[in-house]
């Protein structure tokens, strides 16, 4: 977890001076690292593992594809938020 946190902190710092368009790539790479950590810890089910593999396959093509980056981020956000809802309301 510290590796992911360190990555996000350094990415935030780098993003200040980078050209526009790199911020979303840094955040998607942070997601990649988070997925890898879940997998390494045995906490990812098949759906999360598939989402991780899909992100790995797409991320390098998303630098110049802002619409694709947005669609990828939105799809992953929906998946992850759906996982959080039961945790937030344990009724």
Residue, then its C-alpha position, 0 to 999 in steps of 0.5 A: x500500500x505504501x508503494x501505491x501511496x508513494x506513487x500517487x504522491x510523486x505523480x501529483x508532484x510531477x503533474x504540476x510541471x507536466x504537459x496537459x494530458x498526463x494527469x489522467x495517465x498517472x491516475x490510471x497507472x495508480x489504479x493499475x498499481x492498486x489492482x496489482x496490490x489487490x491481486x497480490x494480496x488475494x483480494x481480487x475476485x474474477x471481475x476485478x482481475x478482469x478489470x485489471x487485465x483490461x486496464x493493462x491492455x488499454x493504458x498505453x493507448x490512452x495518452x492521445x485518446x481522451x475519450x477512451x481514457x474518460x470511458x475507461x476511468x468512468x467504467x472503473x469508477x462505476x465498478x469500484x463504487x458498486x463494490x463500496x456501496x454494500x460496505x457503506x450501507x451494511x443493512 
